[in-house]
């Protein structure tokens, strides 16, 4: 991946990645730069990245650019509790970026805007700034741009000195870095003349900053610049007591010492200047933190807690405007507070994650309560933003626990889904949600005027008019719910080339059409449905016919070969007769098995008893015909057709029907082994029962098959098991059912869930 996937600031977009950073949102801009918050994957923290334009050639670089490159090593190694560290830096031909931890609390000038700080607070703040300056100066670094907007505050009121002569803050949410010679109001005389900046230059700026903290305004209310006045006249900083009379009398002398025109006349360090302020205020030295007792993770978690507590107060219900920024949510997500938030306010966290597309799939999985997930989905499906609806729909239709539920047509979730379908222009969202509705709404047992409401039924009908998979899905939903008025709307409003496909889709789902649809279109649709189902996957039907022929031919061929009355076991005539008889009877199963299985397996919308009855009756015709022909043509037992033997023929006919109904019942089972077992049992019952009746009843009814009368029952039963097993295996070895439809879902939308 290239270091920078963009060449200009205006090309930067949320979700882009470079190096170890995943960009979240723009949080500031100004001049030739902008600031983005980002997730630092390597350190698992939120950072602020300042991007700024740079000259395209080396000879055009400003002195500040050269100064930055020379000092970058020192700046990257700075580690102090009151200094915002620079964690990364880089340049391209036209862009430069500087990375620092993201500070969520704004800057010191935000506090000053509300008026002067209380003395104790101003002194405490100044002590921390002085400690940071002394640390910098000890590292031979001069800040050069000390001012309130470069003093950042987190939500725990910890301060962070930022932008070491190179930046300024442009928003309350983060800082923006840029080159510069310092801000005129705070710059000492030597910086105005482009002279060398010294540690005493920062001490001067420190004095102006503290003056502003205590009075709430700059000297002369910012109408004059002290550093420039000192270059032109001998004027000194005005007495702060003219603004705040409660300040001590000797304070002006300390300020004039700290802001002396000549660097050598000022205190050598910020710490020395601070001691002078302690003395004039008669205050004890403020204890400041050292790197050894500073716990960064603790501060991060406290900031996350503050963000969460403030945000949750503005939270009302799922679907409402999220009361925090993406960056703030990312801070909570990375903190220990995330687990507590998940326990206390799971809907708030999930709603925020989906709204921003940040860790949304992870938060959906972490939200254990299905009711919480449903509540958030109900709200966000009606969101105005297409991406939010898309993410919500994706999560909803992929949730196995929810998809196993059955909802009422008046349930809030269903109402929200219908509104979402009406609002979105995204075909994939509509198609996915329609599939979800058909999967989670119970099928209606009879046609009803409306399924939802007249308006909502009309909405679904409008979707069904579309000549597309989405339109077919809507039509199937109408059939699933048996919404009669919706289907009538489709019939009346659909284009001529769309009417039959829409009715067919509804019929495939419902199993029938209401009487309100005219007779001819109903029968036309029914015929189309039957032909479609019968000839779906003709290759599978051909394979089934072949498999049935082989299985039955083997079974009945083994029977013929076994009972053939010749002493020579491997006689050719015996073998050919077995093949002939086996193929002859097998043709009956070639017709019966596919017919029974198509009716039973490919029309699941029709009640099971109707399928079994129809398949059994129709399937018994070919097998009965073949068995009768077998008796008359091959066995030459013409007595089976004589009118006086009708009573003897009834058990044979009943046996053929039992076999056909056995195949019908077996086809309802899901497991192939169960199908084989049931159909084999029906064949065994028929063959063994007819043999037993023929040999034990005085009527001596015709058996389906003849055996040697000398054989014991066990031998006959074993042979029948072989016949039944081979025939049943051949009948159910191939699968003719349409391939199971994959679960409803959406392609994964672009996500910021990339930690």
C-alpha positions in Angstrom: 0.0 0.0 0.0 1.5 3.4 -0.9 2.3 5.7 2.0 -0.3 8.2 0.9 -3.2 7.0 -1.2 -4.1 10.6 -2.2 -2.2 13.5 -3.7 -4.3 16.5 -2.6 -6.1 17.4 0.6 -9.4 17.5 -1.1 -8.9 13.8 -2.2 -8.9 12.6 1.4 -12.0 10.5 2.3 -13.3 8.7 5.3 -12.3 5.0 5.4 -9.1 5.5 3.4 -6.0 3.8 4.8 -2.3 4.4 4.7 0.5 2.9 6.7 -1.1 1.8 10.0 -3.9 4.5 10.0 -7.6 4.1 9.1 -9.1 7.6 8.6 -12.3 8.3 10.4 -13.5 11.9 9.9 -12.3 15.4 9.3 -12.2 17.3 12.5 -10.6 20.6 11.5 -9.3 22.7 8.6 -7.5 25.9 8.0 -5.0 27.6 5.7 -3.4 24.9 3.6 -4.1 22.1 6.0 -6.7 19.9 7.5 -6.9 17.5 10.4 -8.4 14.0 10.4 -9.0 11.6 13.2 -7.8 8.1 12.6 -7.5 4.7 14.1 -3.8 3.7 14.7 -4.0 0.0 14.3 -0.6 -0.7 15.6 -1.0 1.1 18.9 -4.8 0.7 19.1 -5.5 4.3 19.8 -7.2 7.3 18.1 -4.9 9.8 16.7 -5.1 13.2 15.0 -3.3 13.5 11.6 -2.6 17.0 10.2 -2.2 17.0 6.5 -0.7 20.2 4.9 0.4 21.2 1.4 4.2 21.3 0.8 6.2 22.8 -2.0 6.8 20.4 -4.8 10.5 21.1 -5.1 13.3 21.3 -2.5 14.4 24.8 -3.5 11.0 26.2 -2.6 10.9 24.9 0.9 10.3 27.4 3.7 12.7 27.8 6.6 10.1 26.3 8.8 10.0 23.1 6.7 13.8 22.8 6.9 13.6 23.5 10.7 11.0 20.7 11.1 13.1 18.2 9.2 16.1 19.0 11.3 14.3 18.7 14.6 11.9 15.9 13.8 14.0 13.3 15.5 14.0 15.2 18.8 10.3 16.0 18.5 9.5 12.3 17.9 11.3 11.3 21.1 9.6 13.8 23.4 7.7 12.1 26.3 6.3 14.2 29.0 2.9 14.2 30.8 2.2 17.8 29.7 3.5 17.5 26.1 1.5 16.1 23.3 3.9 13.7 21.6 4.4 13.5 17.9 4.1 9.8 17.0 4.7 9.9 13.3 5.7 12.1 10.5 6.0 11.8 6.7 6.0 13.7 3.4 5.2 13.1 -0.2 5.8 15.4 -3.2 2.9 17.6 -2.3 1.7 16.6 1.2 3.1 16.5 4.7 1.5 14.8 7.6 2.1 14.9 11.3 0.5 12.4 13.7 -0.3 13.0 17.4 -2.7 11.4 19.9 -6.2 12.8 19.6 -7.1 15.1 22.5 -10.9 15.4 22.9 -11.3 18.4 25.2 -10.5 21.4 23.1 -7.9 24.1 23.9 -7.1 26.5 26.7 -8.5 29.5 24.7 -12.0 27.9 25.0 -11.7 28.4 28.8 -10.4 32.0 28.5 -13.3 32.8 26.2 -15.6 32.5 29.2 -13.6 34.9 31.2 -10.5 34.9 33.4 -9.6 31.7 35.3 -9.7 31.6 39.1 -6.2 32.4 40.4 -5.6 28.9 41.8 -6.6 27.3 38.5 -4.5 29.7 36.5 -1.5 29.1 38.7 -1.9 25.3 38.5 -2.2 25.5 34.7 0.8 27.8 34.5 2.9 25.4 36.6 2.2 22.5 34.3 3.0 24.7 31.2 6.3 25.8 32.9 7.2 22.2 33.6 6.6 21.3 29.9 8.7 24.3 28.7 11.6 23.4 31.0 11.5 19.8 29.7 11.5 21.1 26.1 14.4 23.5 26.7 16.3 20.8 28.4 16.0 18.9 25.1 17.3 22.0 23.3 13.9 22.6 21.7 12.2 26.0 21.6 8.5 26.0 21.1 8.3 29.4 19.3 4.5 29.5 19.2 3.2 29.3 22.8 -0.4 30.5 23.1 -3.7 29.3 24.6 -4.8 27.6 21.4 -1.7 25.4 21.5 -2.4 24.3 25.0 -4.8 21.3 24.6 -7.1 20.0 27.3 -8.6 16.6 27.7 -12.0 16.0 29.4 -10.2 15.4 32.7 -8.7 18.9 32.4 -5.2 17.6 31.9 -3.1 20.0 29.7 -0.9 19.1 26.7 1.5 21.5 25.1 1.3 21.0 21.4 2.7 22.3 18.1 6.2 23.2 18.9 6.5 26.4 16.9 4.8 24.7 14.0 1.1 24.7 14.6 -2.1 26.3 15.9 -5.5 24.9 16.9 -8.4 25.7 14.6 -11.3 23.8 16.2 -12.4 22.7 19.6 -12.1 19.0 18.8 -8.4 18.7 17.9 -5.3 20.6 16.7 -4.0 21.5 13.3 -0.3 21.7 12.6 1.3 24.2 10.3 4.6 26.1 9.9 4.9 29.7 11.2 7.0 32.2 13.1 4.7 32.5 16.1 1.5 34.4 16.7 2.2 38.2 16.9 0.4 38.8 20.2 2.5 36.3 22.1 5.8 36.6 20.1 8.8 38.4 21.7 10.6 41.2 19.9 13.3 38.9 18.6 10.8 36.8 16.7 9.3 39.8 15.0 12.8 40.6 13.7 13.4 37.0 12.6 16.2 36.7 15.1 17.2 33.4 16.7 14.5 32.1 19.1 15.8 31.2 22.5 14.3 29.5 25.6 13.7 33.0 26.9 11.5 33.6 23.8 9.2 30.9 25.2 9.4 32.5 28.6 8.2 35.8 27.1 5.2 34.0 25.5 4.5 32.2 28.7 4.2 35.6 30.5 1.7 36.9 27.9 -0.3 33.6 28.2 -0.5 33.8 32.0 -1.5 37.5 31.7 -4.4 36.4 29.6 -5.3 33.5 31.9 -5.6 35.9 34.9 -7.3 38.8 33.1 -9.3 37.0 30.4 -7.8 39.3 27.7 -4.6 40.2 25.9 -2.7 43.4 26.9 -4.6 46.4 25.6 -7.4 44.0 24.6 -5.4 42.9 21.6 -5.4 46.4 20.0 -1.6 46.6 20.3 1.1 44.0 20.1 3.6 44.2 23.0 6.6 42.8 21.1 6.2 45.3 18.3 5.7 48.2 20.8 8.9 47.2 22.5 10.8 47.4 19.2 9.4 50.9 18.6 9.2 52.4 22.1 10.1 51.5 25.6 6.5 50.7 26.5 5.9 47.8 28.9 3.1 45.4 29.6 0.1 47.2 31.2 -0.8 46.5 34.9 -3.2 43.6 35.0 -4.9 45.2 38.1 -6.5 47.7 35.8 -8.6 44.8 34.5 -8.7 42.6 37.6 -8.2 44.8 40.7 -8.1 41.8 43.1 -4.7 40.7 41.7 -1.7 41.4 44.0 0.0 44.8 43.6 3.5 43.4 42.7 2.2 41.2 39.9 2.9 43.8 37.2 6.6 43.9 38.1 6.8 40.1 37.7 5.0 40.3 34.3 7.4 43.1 33.2 10.4 41.0 34.2 9.1 38.0 32.3 8.3 40.0 29.2 11.4 42.2 29.1 12.4 43.4 25.7 15.8 41.8 25.9 16.0 38.0 26.3 18.9 38.2 28.8 16.7 40.4 31.0 14.1 37.7 31.4 14.1 34.7 33.7 16.4 32.0 32.3 13.7 29.3 32.6 10.0 29.0 32.8 10.5 27.4 36.2 12.3 30.5 37.5 9.4 32.7 36.2 7.0 30.4 37.9 8.8 30.8 41.2 8.4 34.6 40.9 4.7 34.2 40.4 4.4 31.9 43.4 6.1 34.5 45.5 3.9 37.4 44.4 0.7 35.3 45.0 2.2 33.9 48.2 1.2 30.5 46.9 2.9 27.2 47.5 4.6 25.5 44.6 2.2 23.3 42.6 3.1 19.7 42.5 3.3 18.6 38.9 3.4 15.1 37.4 6.5 13.4 36.2 6.7 10.8 33.5 7.2 8.1 36.1 3.8 8.6 37.8 1.8 9.3 34.7 -0.6 6.6 33.6 -1.7 7.2 30.0 -4.2 4.3 29.8 -5.9 5.5 32.9 -6.3 9.0 31.4 -7.7 7.5 28.1 -10.3 5.5 30.0 -11.3 8.6 32.1 -11.7 10.6 28.9 -13.8 7.8 27.4 -16.0 7.7 30.5 -16.5 11.5 30.3 -17.5 11.3 26.6 -19.9 8.4 27.3 -21.6 10.0 30.2 -22.2 13.3 28.3 -23.3 11.5 25.2 -25.7 9.2 26.9 -27.6 12.1 28.4 -28.7 13.2 24.8 -29.7 9.7 23.8 -33.4 9.1 23.5 -34.2 6.1 21.3 -32.7 4.0 18.4 -32.8 5.8 15.1 -32.4 9.3 16.7 -29.4 11.5 15.9 -26.3 10.1 17.5 -25.3 12.5 20.2 -21.5 12.0 19.7 -19.1 12.2 16.9 -17.5 9.2 15.1 -14.2 10.0 16.7 -15.7 10.1 20.2 -17.4 6.8 19.6 -14.1 5.3 18.4 -12.5 6.5 21.7 -15.2 4.8 23.7 -14.9 1.7 21.6 -11.1 1.4 22.3 -11.5 1.9 26.1 -12.4 -0.2 29.1 -15.6 1.8 29.1 -16.8 -0.1 26.1 -17.7 -3.2 28.2 -19.6 -1.1 30.7 -21.4 0.8 28.0 -22.3 -2.6 26.4 -23.9 -3.7 29.7 -25.6 -0.4 30.5 -26.6 1.0 27.1 -26.2 -1.7 24.4 -28.7 0.0 22.1 -26.8 3.3 22.3 -23.5 1.7 21.4 -25.0 -0.5 18.6 -26.9 2.4 17.2 -23.8 4.6 17.1 -21.7 1.8 15.5 -24.2 1.1 12.7 -24.8 4.8 12.1 -21.1 5.5 11.6 -20.2 2.2 10.0 -17.5 1.7 12.6 -17.1 -1.7 14.1 -20.8 -2.2 13.3 -20.6 -6.0 12.7 -18.5 -6.5 15.9 -21.0 -4.5 18.0 -23.9 -6.4 16.5 -22.3 -9.7 17.6 -21.4 -8.3 21.0 -25.0 -7.2 21.7 -26.3 -10.4 23.3 -29.9 -9.4 23.6 -31.9 -10.1 20.5 -34.5 -7.5 21.7 -31.8 -4.8 21.8 -30.7 -5.7 18.3 -34.3 -5.6 17.0 -34.9 -2.3 18.7 -31.9 -0.7 17.0 -32.8 -2.3 13.6 -36.4 -1.0 13.9 -35.1 2.6 14.2 -32.3 2.5 11.7 -34.2 0.9 8.9 -36.1 4.2 8.7 -32.9 6.3 8.7 -32.6 8.9 6.0 -29.1 7.7 5.0 -28.9 4.9 2.5 -25.7 3.5 3.9 -27.2 3.2 7.4 -30.2 1.3 6.0 -27.9 -0.9 4.0 -25.8 -1.8 7.0 -28.8 -2.4 9.1 -30.5 -4.6 6.5 -27.2 -6.6 6.1 -27.0 -7.3 9.8 -30.6 -8.1 10.1 -30.8 -10.7 7.4 -27.5 -12.3 8.5 -28.7 -12.8 12.1 -29.5 -16.5 12.4 -31.3 -16.1 15.7 -33.6 -13.4 14.3 -34.3 -15.3 11.1 -35.5 -18.3 13.1 -38.2 -16.1 14.7 -41.7 -15.7 13.4 -43.1 -12.2 13.6 -46.6 -10.9 13.4 -47.4 -8.8 10.3 -48.2 -6.0 12.7 -44.9 -6.3 14.7 -42.8 -3.0 14.9 -39.9 -4.6 13.1 -42.1 -5.6 10.2 -43.5 -2.1 10.0 -40.0 -0.6 10.0 -38.9 -3.0 7.3 -41.8 -2.0 5.1 -41.0 1.7 5.6 -37.3 0.9 4.8 -38.4 -0.8 1.6 -40.5 2.2 0.6 -37.6 4.7 1.4 -34.7 2.9 -0.3 -33.7 3.0 -3.9 -31.2 0.3 -3.4 -32.4 -2.8 -5.2 -30.3 -5.2 -3.1 -31.7 -3.8 0.1 -35.2 -4.1 -1.1 -34.7 -7.7 -2.4 -32.9 -8.8 0.8 -35.6 -7.3 3.1 -38.4 -8.9 1.0 -36.7 -12.3 1.4 -36.4 -11.6 5.1 -40.1 -10.9 5.4 -41.1 -14.1 3.6 -38.8 -16.1 5.8 -39.9 -14.6 9.2 -43.6 -14.1 8.6 -45.8 -17.2 9.0 -47.5 -18.4 5.9 -51.2 -17.7 5.7 -53.5 -20.7 5.4 -56.0 -18.9 3.2 -56.3 -15.9 1.0 -57.2 -12.7 3.0 -58.1 -9.2 1.9 -54.9 -7.6 3.3 -51.7 -8.9 5.0 -50.4 -5.7 6.5 -52.6 -2.7 5.7 -54.0 -1.4 2.4 -51.1 1.1 2.0 -48.4 -1.4 3.0 -49.9 -4.1 0.8 -49.9 -1.6 -2.1 -46.3 -0.9 -1.4 -45.4 -4.7 -1.7 -47.6 -4.9 -4.9 -45.7 -2.0 -6.4 -42.5 -3.9 -5.8 -44.0 -6.9 -7.6 -44.6 -4.9 -10.7 -40.8 -4.7 -11.3 -39.6 -7.2 -13.8 -36.6 -8.3 -11.8 -35.6 -10.8 -9.0 -36.8 -8.2 -6.5 -40.2 -8.1 -8.2 -40.4 -11.9 -8.2 -39.5 -11.9 -4.5 -42.3 -9.4 -3.8 -44.8 -11.5 -5.7 -43.7 -14.6 -3.8 -44.2 -12.6 -0.5 -47.8 -11.8 -1.7 -48.4 -15.5 -2.3 -46.8 -16.4 1.0 -49.1 -14.1 2.9 -52.0 -14.7 0.5 -52.8 -11.0 0.3 -55.6 -11.0 -2.2 -55.9 -7.2 -2.8 -52.2 -6.9 -3.3 -52.4 -9.7 -5.9 -55.3 -8.0 -7.6 -53.3 -4.8 -7.8 -50.5 -6.7 -9.4 -52.9 -8.3 -11.9 -54.5 -5.0 -12.9 -51.4 -2.8 -12.9 -48.7 -5.1 -14.3 -47.5 -4.7 -17.8 -48.7 -7.5 -20.1 -45.3 -9.2 -20.2 -45.0 -9.0 -16.4 -48.5 -10.3 -15.4 -47.9 -14.0 -15.9 -44.4 -14.1 -14.2 -45.8 -12.2 -11.2 -48.8 -14.5 -10.9 -46.6 -17.5 -11.3 -44.3 -16.3 -8.5 -47.3 -15.8 -6.2 -48.7 -19.3 -7.2 -45.3 -20.9 -6.5 -45.4 -19.5 -3.0 -49.1 -20.0 -2.2 -49.9 -23.2 -4.1 -53.1 -21.6 -5.6 -54.6 -18.4 -6.7 -57.7 -16.7 -5.3 -61.0 -16.9 -7.2 -60.9 -13.1 -7.7 -58.3 -13.7 -10.4 -60.1 -14.5 -13.7 -60.4 -18.1 -14.6 -58.3 -18.1 -17.8 -55.2 -16.4 -16.2 -55.5 -18.7 -13.2 -55.4 -21.9 -15.3 -52.8 -20.4 -17.6 -50.6 -19.7 -14.5 -51.3 -23.1 -13.0 -50.3 -24.9 -16.3 -47.2 -22.8 -16.5 -46.3 -23.7 -12.9 -46.8 -27.4 -13.4 -44.7 -27.4 -16.6 -42.0 -25.3 -14.9 -41.8 -27.6 -11.9 -42.0 -30.8 -13.9 -39.3 -29.8 -16.4 -37.0 -28.1 -14.0 -33.6 -29.8 -14.1 -34.5 -32.4 -16.8 -31.1 -33.8 -16.4 -32.0 -34.8 -12.8 -35.2 -36.4 -14.0 -33.4 -38.4 -16.6 -30.9 -39.5 -14.1 -33.7 -40.5 -11.7 -35.4 -42.5 -14.5 -32.2 -44.3 -15.3 -31.4 -44.9 -11.6 -35.0 -46.2 -11.0 -34.7 -48.5 -14.0 -31.4 -49.9 -12.9 -32.5 -50.5 -9.3 -35.8 -52.1 -10.1 -34.4 -54.1 -13.0 -31.7 -55.5 -10.7 -34.1 -56.3 -7.9 -36.7 -58.0 -10.1 -34.0 -59.5 -12.3 -32.4 -61.2 -9.2 -35.9 -62.5 -8.3 -36.4 -64.0 -11.8 -33.0 -65.5 -11.8 -33.5 -67.0 -8.4 -36.9 -68.6 -9.1 -36.1 -69.8 -12.7 -36.7 -73.5 -12.9 -33.4 -74.8 -14.4 -30.8 -76.8 -12.6 -27.9 -75.1 -14.4 -27.3 -72.0 -12.4 -25.3 -70.1 -15.0 -27.4 -71.0 -17.9 -27.6 -68.3 -20.6 -31.4 -68.6 -21.0 -31.8 -68.2 -17.3 -29.7 -65.0 -17.4 -31.5 -63.5 -20.5 -34.9 -64.3 -19.0 -33.9 -62.5 -15.8 -32.8 -59.4 -17.7 -35.9 -59.4 -19.8 -38.3 -59.7 -16.8 -36.3 -57.2 -14.8 -36.3 -54.6 -17.5 -40.0 -55.1 -18.1 -41.0 -54.6 -14.5 -38.4 -51.8 -14.2 -40.2 -49.7 -16.8 -43.1 -49.5 -14.4 -40.9 -47.9 -11.8 -39.3 -45.6 -14.4 -42.7 -44.0 -14.8 -43.9 -44.3 -11.3 -40.9 -43.0 -9.3 -40.3 -39.7 -11.2 -44.0 -39.0 -11.3 -44.5 -39.5 -7.5 -41.3 -37.6 -6.6 -42.1 -34.6 -8.8 -45.6 -34.2 -7.4 -44.5 -34.7 -3.8 -41.1 -32.9 -3.7 -41.5 -30.1 -6.2 -44.8 -28.7 -5.0 -44.2 -28.1 -1.3 -46.7 -25.2 -1.3 -49.6 -27.7 -1.7 -50.7 -29.4 1.6 -48.8 -32.7 2.2 -51.9 -34.9 2.2 -53.0 -33.6 -1.2 -49.6 -34.3 -2.6 -49.5 -37.8 -1.1 -53.0 -38.6 -2.3 -52.4 -37.3 -5.9 -49.0 -38.9 -6.2 -50.2 -42.2 -4.8 -53.2 -42.4 -7.1 -51.3 -41.3 -10.3 -48.2 -43.3 -9.4 -50.2 -46.5 -8.9 -51.4 -46.4 -12.6 -48.1 -47.2 -14.4 -46.9 -49.7 -11.9 -50.3 -51.5 -11.8 -50.3 -51.6 -15.6 -46.8 -53.1 -15.8 -47.5 -55.7 -13.2 -50.7 -56.8 -15.0 -48.9 -56.9 -18.3 -46.1 -58.9 -16.6 -48.6 -61.5 -15.5 -50.4 -61.8 -18.9 -47.6 -61.3 -21.4 -44.6 -62.8 -19.7 -46.1 -65.3 -17.2 -49.1 -66.0 -19.6 -51.5 -66.1 -16.6 -54.5 -64.8 -18.5 -56.8 -65.7 -15.7 -56.0 -62.5 -13.9 -58.1 -60.6 -16.6 -61.1 -62.9 -16.4 -64.2 -61.2 -14.9 -64.8 -64.0 -12.5 -61.4 -63.5 -10.8 -62.0 -59.9 -9.9 -62.0 -60.7 -6.2 -58.6 -62.4 -6.5 -57.2 -59.4 -8.4 -58.1 -56.8 -5.8 -55.2 -57.6 -3.4 -52.8 -57.3 -6.3 -54.1 -53.9 -7.3 -54.1 -52.8 -3.7 -50.5 -53.9 -3.4 -49.4 -51.8 -6.4 -51.2 -48.8 -4.8 -49.4 -49.5 -1.5 -46.1 -49.3 -3.3 -47.0 -46.0 -5.0 -48.3 -44.5 -1.7 -45.1 -45.8 0.0 -43.0 -43.8 -2.5 -45.3 -40.8 -1.9 -44.8 -40.9 1.9 -41.1 -41.6 1.5 -40.7 -38.5 -0.6 -41.9 -36.3 2.2 -38.9 -37.3 4.3 -35.7 -35.1 4.2 -33.0 -37.7 4.8 -32.3 -40.0 1.9 -31.8 -43.0 4.3 -35.4 -42.5 5.6 -36.8 -42.2 2.1 -35.2 -45.5 1.2 -36.3 -47.2 4.4 -40.0 -46.2 4.0 -40.2 -47.1 0.3 -38.5 -50.4 0.9 -40.9 -51.2 3.7 -43.9 -50.5 1.4 -42.4 -52.9 -1.2 -41.7 -55.6 1.4 -45.2 -55.2 2.9 -46.8 -55.6 -0.6 -44.7 -58.5 -1.8 -44.6 -60.5 1.4 -48.3 -59.8 2.2 -49.4 -60.8 -1.3 -47.4 -64.0 -1.1 -48.7 -64.9 2.4 -52.3 -64.2 1.2 -51.8 -66.4 -1.8 -50.5 -69.3 0.2 -52.6 -69.1 3.3 -56.0 -67.8 2.3 -58.7 -70.0 0.8 -59.5 -67.5 -1.9 -55.9 -67.7 -3.1 -55.7 -64.2 -4.5 -53.1 -63.4 -7.2 -49.8 -62.5 -5.7 -47.6 -59.7 -7.2 -44.8 -62.2 -7.7 -44.8 -66.0 -7.7 -42.2 -68.1 -5.7 -41.5 -71.7 -5.3 -44.2 -73.2 -3.1 -41.6 -75.3 -1.4 -39.7 -72.3 -0.1 -40.0 -71.5 3.6 -41.2 -68.0 4.6 -37.7 -67.0 5.6 -36.2 -67.6 2.2 -39.0 -65.7 0.5 -38.6 -62.8 3.0 -34.9 -62.6 2.3 -35.4 -62.5 -1.5 -38.1 -59.8 -1.0 -35.7 -57.7 1.1 -33.1 -57.8 -1.8 -35.8 -56.8 -4.3 -37.0 -53.9 -2.1 -33.6 -52.6 -1.2 -32.3 -52.4 -4.8 -35.5 -50.8 -6.0 -35.7 -48.3 -3.2 -32.0 -47.3 -3.5 -32.4 -46.8 -7.2 -35.5 -44.7 -6.6 -33.9 -42.3 -4.1 -30.2 -42.2 -5.1 -30.5 -39.0 -7.2 -31.8 -35.7 -5.8 -34.3 -33.9 -7.9 -35.3 -31.1 -5.5 -34.2 -27.6 -6.6 -31.0 -26.4 -5.0 -31.6 -24.8 -1.6 -31.6 -21.1 -1.8 -28.7 -19.3 0.0 -29.7 -17.3 3.0 -30.9 -13.8 2.3 -28.1 -11.3 2.6 -26.4 -8.2 1.2 -22.9 -7.9 0.0 -20.7 -6.6 2.8 -20.9 -2.7 2.6 -17.6 -0.8 3.0 -16.9 -0.6 6.7 -14.7 1.1 9.2 -14.8 -2.1 11.2 -11.2 -2.7 10.7 -9.5 -2.7 14.0 
